[in-house]
Amino acid sequence: MDGKDPSPEIAIHALIEDDARHAVHARHARRTFLGGAAAVAAAATLLRSADAHAKPEADLAAVLPPGFAPFSAPGRVVKVKKSGCLEPNGLFPKADDAKEMLRRALEELTGKADLVDAARLFVSPQDKVCVKVNGIALQNMAAGVNVVWHTNHDATMDWRDIPGTQRHTKFVRSLTEATALVNFALIKDHSICGYTGALKNMTHGCSVNPQDFHDHHASPQIAILSAQDILRTRLRLCIIDGFKLMAHGGPLYKQPQYVVPHEAVYVSTDPVALDAIGWDLVEKARAGFHLKSLTEEGRPPAYIRAAADLGVGIADPKAITLREIVIA
């Protein structure tokens, strides 16, 4: 990590979401989902019922390494901003700046004075870590990394019924064979879901049939999927690549006129809090372009509040603590 200490050997599998194909399939989906608050209430009831009556699926929940308790701070978000951190092409951050911004963010989040010590709070040497990146906009939005593309097929678990959706799914092997998940997401408009960031990057990017969970703007499906033990017991850290922000035309990079520099990194253990902040950022950027709000367009990301109602994280702005740091 910093070269000053032999950091844990971590097997990393980076996943990429095939959102372009998902969007095509979603437009042709015909099954009906519950909507709004009634769906959240029904999902919560079904999740409790599943816990009480379904056959045991403990093997799908991650088991923490002996004696290890990962750092968790619901509702706490750290933002680090640095002006001029993008390369002249406007697409990529400068490597040194990106590293420094992430280091400062993790140290502020954890209270540690060293990046290695901060990282040790999230993963153990015994962990096998899945790193979920988002490459839907290719190199135009995400930094270049080598990835393993699961092609929506590489899963070994049995089909799992998802409460409240009348559908089932499998999560991919790179996730289920890992014990920990680090989630790298973007801040972007999404033509189906309104806004997508940390939550959808996990739920739809790590399953074999994401197209089956796009109906009704993917609400509350994203929330229900994010409440599954497979994700909740593995998620250790969410990092938002906020070097750029996509206000409209997403998730593909087809309308670059609506992509603006944001020059920031966000970190949290709470994906709901991050998405609540991200949604607000996209709405403010849309207003700057004199665009309708996502609610006015009929595609508000209602799944964010639904995920909070299912206990995945905190969506209430009054209960979210955002620590903002500007570095020179």
C-alpha positions in Angstrom: 0.0 0.0 0.0 2.6 2.5 1.0 5.6 0.2 0.9 6.4 0.9 4.5 4.9 -2.3 5.8 4.3 -5.7 4.3 0.6 -5.3 3.7 -1.8 -8.2 3.6 -1.7 -10.4 0.5 -5.2 -9.9 -1.0 -6.7 -11.8 -3.9 -8.5 -9.1 -5.9 -11.2 -9.7 -8.4 -12.4 -6.6 -10.2 -15.8 -6.8 -11.8 -17.4 -4.7 -14.5 -21.1 -4.2 -15.1 -22.5 -4.9 -18.5 -25.0 -2.0 -18.3 -25.4 -1.4 -22.0 -26.9 -4.9 -22.5 -28.9 -4.5 -19.3 -30.6 -1.4 -20.5 -31.7 -3.1 -23.7 -33.2 -6.1 -21.9 -34.8 -3.8 -19.3 -36.9 -2.0 -22.0 -38.4 -5.4 -23.0 -39.1 -6.7 -19.5 -42.8 -7.3 -18.9 -43.2 -8.6 -15.4 -44.8 -6.3 -12.7 -43.2 -5.2 -9.5 -44.7 -3.6 -6.4 -44.1 0.1 -6.3 -43.4 2.8 -3.7 -43.8 2.6 0.0 -46.0 -0.5 -0.2 -43.1 -2.3 -1.9 -40.7 -1.5 0.8 -43.1 -2.6 3.5 -43.8 -5.8 1.6 -40.1 -6.4 1.0 -39.3 -5.9 4.7 -42.0 -8.4 5.7 -40.8 -10.9 3.1 -37.2 -10.6 4.2 -38.2 -11.2 7.8 -40.3 -14.1 6.6 -37.5 -15.6 4.5 -35.2 -15.4 7.5 -37.7 -17.3 9.6 -38.9 -19.9 7.1 -36.5 -20.3 4.2 -34.0 -23.1 4.2 -30.7 -22.1 5.8 -28.3 -20.3 3.5 -25.6 -19.5 6.0 -22.9 -20.7 3.5 -23.7 -17.6 1.3 -23.0 -15.2 4.1 -19.3 -14.2 4.6 -17.6 -15.3 7.8 -15.2 -12.8 9.4 -11.7 -13.9 10.0 -11.2 -15.0 13.6 -10.8 -12.0 15.9 -11.3 -9.4 13.2 -14.1 -6.8 13.3 -14.1 -4.4 10.3 -14.5 -0.7 10.8 -18.0 0.6 10.3 -19.4 4.1 10.6 -23.0 4.3 9.3 -23.9 7.8 8.0 -20.3 9.1 8.1 -18.9 10.3 4.7 -15.5 11.9 4.0 -15.0 14.0 0.8 -11.6 15.1 -0.3 -11.4 17.7 -3.1 -8.3 19.0 -5.0 -8.6 21.5 -7.8 -6.5 20.8 -10.9 -6.3 17.0 -10.1 -7.3 16.0 -13.6 -4.9 15.3 -16.4 -5.0 17.8 -19.4 -7.3 15.4 -21.3 -10.0 16.0 -18.6 -10.6 12.2 -18.4 -8.2 10.9 -15.8 -6.9 12.0 -12.4 -3.2 12.6 -12.0 -1.9 9.4 -10.3 -0.2 11.2 -7.4 -3.1 13.4 -6.7 -5.6 10.5 -6.7 -3.4 8.5 -4.3 -3.0 11.5 -2.0 -6.8 12.2 -2.0 -7.7 8.6 -1.2 -5.0 8.4 1.5 -6.3 11.6 3.2 -9.9 10.4 2.9 -9.3 7.0 4.5 -7.2 8.5 7.2 -10.0 11.0 8.0 -12.7 8.4 7.9 -10.9 6.0 10.3 -8.9 8.5 12.5 -5.7 6.8 11.6 -2.5 8.7 10.7 -1.3 6.2 8.1 -2.8 4.7 5.0 -1.7 1.1 5.9 -3.2 1.4 9.4 -6.4 2.7 7.9 -6.6 -0.2 5.4 -6.1 -2.7 8.1 -9.4 -1.6 9.7 -11.2 -2.8 6.6 -9.5 -6.0 5.6 -7.6 -8.8 7.3 -4.6 -10.8 5.9 -7.0 -13.7 5.9 -9.5 -12.0 3.7 -10.1 -12.6 0.0 -11.2 -9.2 -1.4 -13.5 -8.5 -4.4 -13.0 -5.0 -5.8 -16.1 -3.9 -7.7 -15.3 -1.2 -10.2 -17.7 0.5 -12.7 -16.7 0.5 -16.3 -20.0 1.3 -18.1 -18.6 4.5 -19.5 -15.3 2.8 -20.3 -12.1 5.0 -20.0 -14.2 8.2 -20.3 -15.4 8.0 -16.7 -13.4 5.4 -14.8 -9.6 5.2 -14.3 -7.9 2.4 -16.3 -7.7 -0.9 -14.4 -7.4 -4.5 -15.4 -10.7 -6.3 -14.8 -12.3 -9.7 -14.7 -15.5 -9.5 -16.7 -18.0 -12.1 -15.5 -20.2 -11.9 -18.6 -23.3 -12.4 -16.5 -22.6 -16.1 -16.3 -19.7 -16.9 -14.0 -21.8 -18.0 -10.9 -21.7 -21.2 -8.9 -24.4 -20.6 -6.3 -28.0 -21.9 -6.7 -30.7 -19.6 -7.9 -32.0 -17.5 -5.0 -35.6 -16.1 -4.9 -35.5 -12.3 -4.1 -38.4 -11.3 -1.8 -40.9 -8.9 -3.2 -39.8 -9.3 -6.8 -41.2 -12.7 -8.0 -37.8 -13.2 -9.6 -34.5 -14.9 -8.7 -30.8 -14.4 -9.2 -27.3 -15.6 -8.7 -24.4 -13.5 -7.5 -21.2 -14.1 -9.4 -18.4 -16.3 -8.2 -15.9 -13.5 -7.9 -18.1 -12.1 -5.2 -19.4 -15.3 -3.5 -15.9 -16.7 -3.3 -14.6 -13.5 -1.7 -14.9 -12.7 2.0 -14.8 -8.9 1.6 -16.0 -6.4 -0.9 -14.6 -3.0 -1.7 -16.9 -1.0 -3.9 -15.6 1.7 -6.4 -18.5 3.6 -7.9 -19.2 6.8 -9.9 -21.6 9.8 -9.6 -23.8 9.6 -12.6 -27.2 9.9 -14.2 -28.9 6.7 -15.2 -31.6 6.6 -17.9 -33.5 3.9 -16.1 -32.8 4.4 -12.4 -32.4 8.2 -12.3 -29.2 8.2 -10.4 -26.8 5.3 -9.7 -23.8 5.1 -7.5 -22.7 2.8 -4.7 -25.8 0.6 -4.4 -26.5 -0.4 -8.0 -22.8 -0.9 -8.6 -23.0 -3.8 -6.3 -26.5 -5.2 -6.8 -26.6 -5.1 -10.6 -22.9 -5.4 -11.3 -22.5 -8.6 -9.3 -25.4 -10.7 -10.5 -26.1 -12.8 -13.6 -29.5 -11.3 -14.6 -29.5 -7.6 -13.7 -31.9 -6.9 -16.6 -34.6 -8.6 -14.6 -34.4 -6.0 -11.9 -34.8 -2.8 -13.8 -38.6 -2.4 -13.9 -40.1 0.7 -12.2 -36.7 2.4 -12.3 -35.2 -0.5 -10.3 -37.1 0.6 -7.2 -37.3 -1.1 -4.8 -35.3 -3.9 -6.5 -31.9 -2.3 -5.8 -32.8 -1.9 -2.2 -34.0 -5.5 -1.8 -30.9 -6.8 -3.5 -28.6 -4.7 -1.4 -30.2 -6.1 1.7 -29.2 -9.7 0.7 -26.7 -11.3 3.1 -24.3 -12.0 0.3 -23.6 -8.3 -0.1 -24.2 -7.0 3.4 -21.8 -9.5 5.1 -19.0 -8.7 2.6 -19.2 -5.0 2.1 -16.3 -3.3 3.9 -15.8 0.0 2.1 -17.3 2.2 -0.6 -15.1 4.6 -2.5 -16.6 7.1 -5.0 -14.6 8.2 -8.0 -15.9 11.7 -8.1 -13.3 13.1 -10.4 -16.1 13.7 -12.9 -19.9 13.9 -12.6 -22.4 12.8 -15.2 -25.5 15.0 -14.9 -27.5 13.6 -17.8 -27.4 11.0 -20.6 -26.0 8.2 -18.5 -25.0 5.6 -17.8 -23.2 5.4 -21.2 -20.8 8.1 -22.3 -22.8 9.4 -25.2 -23.5 13.0 -24.1 -20.2 14.3 -22.8 -21.6 17.8 -22.8 -23.3 16.9 -19.6 -20.2 15.5 -17.9 -18.5 18.0 -15.7 -15.3 18.0 -13.5 -16.0 17.4 -9.8 -12.4 16.7 -8.6 -13.3 14.8 -5.5 -13.1 11.4 -3.8 -15.7 10.2 -1.3 -15.3 7.3 1.1 -17.7 5.7 3.5 -18.8 2.3 4.9 -22.4 3.4 4.1 -23.5 3.0 0.5 -26.9 4.6 1.2 -25.4 7.8 2.6 -23.1 8.0 -0.4 -26.0 7.6 -2.8 -28.1 10.2 -0.9 -25.2 12.7 -1.4 -24.6 11.6 -5.0 -28.3 12.1 -5.9 -28.2 15.6 -4.6 -25.0 16.4 -6.5 -26.5 15.2 -9.8 -29.7 17.2 -9.2 -27.6 20.4 -8.6 -25.6 19.7 -11.7 -28.8 19.2 -13.7 -30.1 22.5 -12.4 -26.9 24.1 -13.7 -27.8 22.8 -17.2 -31.4 24.0 -16.8 -32.6 20.4 -17.0 -35.7 19.0 -15.2 -35.0 17.3 -11.9 -35.0 13.5 -11.9 -38.3 13.6 -10.0 -39.8 15.9 -12.6 -38.7 13.5 -15.3 -40.4 10.6 -13.5 -37.3 8.7 -12.5 -36.3 9.6 -9.0 -34.0 7.0 -7.3 -36.6 6.0 -4.8 -34.5 2.9 -4.0 -32.2 5.0 -1.9 -34.8 5.6 0.8 -36.1 2.0 0.4 -32.6 0.7 1.1 -32.5 2.8 4.3 -35.9 1.5 5.3 -34.4 -2.0 5.0 -31.5 -1.2 7.2 -28.8 -1.0 4.6 -27.7 2.5 5.5 -28.8 6.0 6.3 -30.5 8.2 3.8 -31.8 11.1 6.0 -29.6 14.1 5.3 -29.9 15.2 8.9 -28.4 12.0 10.1 -25.5 12.0 7.6 -22.2 13.5 8.6 -20.2 14.8 5.7 -16.6 15.8 6.4 -15.3 18.0 3.6 -11.5 18.5 3.1 -9.8 20.6 0.5 -6.1 20.0 -0.2 -3.8 22.1 -2.2 
